[in-house]
Amino acid sequence: MNVAVVPRLAVGAAICGLALLTFFQFPGHTWLQQDTQIYAPILEHLRDPAALDRDLVVQYPHVSYTLYDELTLGIRSLTGLDFEHTLGLEQIVCRAFEIWGIYLLATAAGLDLWGALLVASIFSLGAMIAGPSVLTFEYEPTPRALAIGLLFCGLGLTSHKRYTAAGIVMAAAFLIHPPSTVPFWIALAFISFQHRAKSWPAWLACACATIGVLIAAHVQPGLREQQEFFTRLTPQQEEVQRMRTAYNWISIWWRDLLPQYIVLYALGILAYQRVRQYLPAEMRVFSTLLPALGMLSMPLSYLLLERLKWALVPQLQPMRVLLFVTAFTVILASLAALKAPNILESVAWFALVFYIPMRVQLFDATSLRLVLTAVGLAAFAAAALRLPRQTLLILGVLSFFYLPGIARVSNYPDLHTPEIADLSRWARDNTPRAAMFLFPDAGHGLSPGLFRAQALRAVYVDWKSGGQVNYLKDFAGEWRTRWTTMNHEGYGPAAIPCYRSLGIDYLVLQRQHPLAGAAPVYQNSQYAAYRITE
């Protein structure tokens, strides 16, 4: 075998190994705990139109301007896997591309193989972007999660002037989730004009992807309502969005989080100044422009959404560009740590990048355990710079175990309980496919969404399904009406006539809230189901 091929295979194996670590170890992955509670039912209905056909979620799908659904349905058809494992496979692949992108950014800055793999490892620990509720490594295989992984790969390829490959990767990202790719195209336009880069292959790929998305939107089956782009929010839409999707409204959270982003942005600028001389022109653009776009997204969102009430803004969610403030602070600080002229500066930068994955709000009161973990890993990393270079990768791998182990960092609860699984199994096996369920005492809990996807039975209304109020006006109005009705009627016997008139067949209550005068048709230690129709 050609000796030049061996390092490439080794790097590829290391990147795949890191991707698997991010999936199975830390930061981990979830299924049916967040947005897949919405996407999984939509996919089930697209695969089988008779499934969940009475459910509000599938009646108003918001997957028109994406090939996420076509891609997933195609892979499921080819492999025979269920949606959980099909999307899990897509998630691992896109995480591998994301890690490769960070590796490419690090090598573009002049790092050797081992240093670049350490930077990729540190970045792969993930980070939560508080406020707009986005992550550098999303836990669930949503369109945005897949597209963000490909986007970082596009950044890495562009930093090596591989414009054709970058264009192909970014076209794929655009087909999966167009809004996530907008910052890349803005930066590429700047590179094209300022540095006369031969980037036309990437723009050609963008044009082809745009045509593909428009065609997909035109032929999307099962649409009840088209997304509106050039309208203003009504007072009713604003009210329900502020209630259900507060993360889009900066006036709700800026006092708590703006200082954090100012500090992170300043630290990113400082790190950039320390490593600027090592960065190629393309990476300089990405390192300065993308975090700046993130900071500008806050006043821009306030102007366009909260002042002008533009209905497109909640769909694009521009403040999710704040991801690049944290992401590039981690990347540039990692480079600064590896390039630092003395061990104390190196420890300081390493402590920062190891601390960020452990905290959502950096200025909240923290525990001594987290501080000691960050400082301990930083000291280990700085010392490893004086040891054989392979030690850097060992450190990177160990960090995936130290954070959840020694630091006891837990990124998410496990919502999958035997009780909700058994309830779902009973409903799937013993109730009509067209049955409608309601969980009137669930509140903001996520168990109804788990039930919907596992039992493949319609749920009249639940908190999680309200996440679509950003996209569709009619859906927002219907969801608000249903949510208000449920909270007004409650879960006592007096509510039964109203629920029956709405077409609800079964009520599912927690065992501590029994329905007086009625016998459950199913119960376990946590839930009891009551049939309220003949």
C-alpha positions, 0 to 999 in steps of 0.5 A: 500500500502507498505509504501516503495512503496510510495516514489518510486511512488513520485520520479517517479511522480516528474521525469515525471513532470520534464520531462514534464517541460523540454518539454513544458516549458524550455529548450523546444522542437522543430519540423522541425527546425533542424535535424528533417527536415532530419529525418522526410522526411526519415521516411515518405518515409520509411512508403510510398515509393511513398512519396518524391521519387524524393528528394535527402534527402530520396534517400540517407538515413543515418539511416542504423546503427540504429533502430531509424527508425524501432522503430518510424515506429513501435510506429506510427503503434501501436498508430496511431499518426503522426511522430511529436507526435510519436517522441515527445512521445519518446523524453519525455520518454527518457528525463525522463530516463535522469532525473532519471539517474541524480537523481540516480547519486545524490543519489549515492553521498549520497544525500537524495530524495529532494537534488537529485531532486534539482540536477536533476532539475538543470541539466534539465535546459539544456546546449548548447555545443558550437563548436560541436553543441550538447546539454545536452537536445536536442530540437529535437527528433533525434537519438542522443537526445534519446540515450543521455537520455538513456546514463545518465540513464545508468550512474546512474544505474551503479553508483548503481552497477545495471549492468543488468539494465544499460546494458539493457538501454545502449543496447537500446541507442546503437540500437538508436545511437551507436556513442553516447554510446561509452564513456560509454563503454570505462568507463565501460571497465575501471570499469570492469578491475580496480574494478573487477566489475561484469559487464558481463550482460552489456557487453552481452547486448552490444553484442546483440545490436551490432548484432541487429544494423548489422542486421538492416543495412543489411536489410535497404530498399532503400539504394543507397549508403553505408557509408564508414568507412575506407577511406580518405576524398577527397579534394572535400569532405573536402571542402564541409564539411568545408563549411557545417559542420564546427562544426566538424573542430576544426581548425575553432572554437578552438580560440573562445571556447578552453578557455571556455572548459579549464575553465569548465574542471578546475571547474569540477576538483575543484568540484570533489575534493570537493565531491570526498569522497562522490562518489562511485568508479563507479561515480568517474570513470565517473566524471573523465574519461568522461570529460577527454575524452571530452578534449582529443576529440579535439586533437584526432579529429584534428589528425584523421580528419584534418591531417589523413583525416579519413572519419569515423571521421565526422560520429562519431563526436568525439568532441561531447564528450565535452558534458561531460565536461559541464555535469559533471561540472554541476553535480559535482558543484551542489553536491558541492553546496549542500555539501558546508561547508558554505553559501558563497561557496554554493552560488558560486557553485549554481551561476555557475550551474544556469548561464551555462544554460543561456549562450552558450559562457560563456565568451561573454559579458553578461547582468546584468539580467542574472547575477542577475538571476543566483545570485538570484537563487543561494542565494535562493538555499543556503537559502533553504538548511536551510529550510524544504527539500521540499523547494529544489524541489520547487526551482527546479521547479521555475527555469524552469520559472525564466530562460525564464521569469525573465532572458528572455532566449530564446533557439530557434526561432519559424520558424513555420509561417502561411505563410510557413504552408499555402504554404505547404498546398497548395502544398500538395493539389494542386500539383502532388506528384512527383513535384519538388520545389526550393527556390532559394532565401532562402539562409541558411534559413530553410523554404525549409526544413519545406516545404519539411516535411509539404508538402511532396514535393521534394525540389531540394536542400536546406541548411539544407539537406546538413547536410548529407555530413558527411555520404555519399560521393556520396550525398556530391558530388551531394548536392554540385553540386546542391547548386553551381548551384542554387547559380550561376543561382540565381532566375531571368528569365534567370535561368528558362531554366536551372532549367527546364532542371534539372526537377524542376517544381516550384520556390518559391520566397519571395514576395520581389523577384518577377519573372519578366514576370511570374504570380504566381500560388500561393502567400501569404504575404511572398511567391509566387510560380511559375510553370516553366514546362508545 
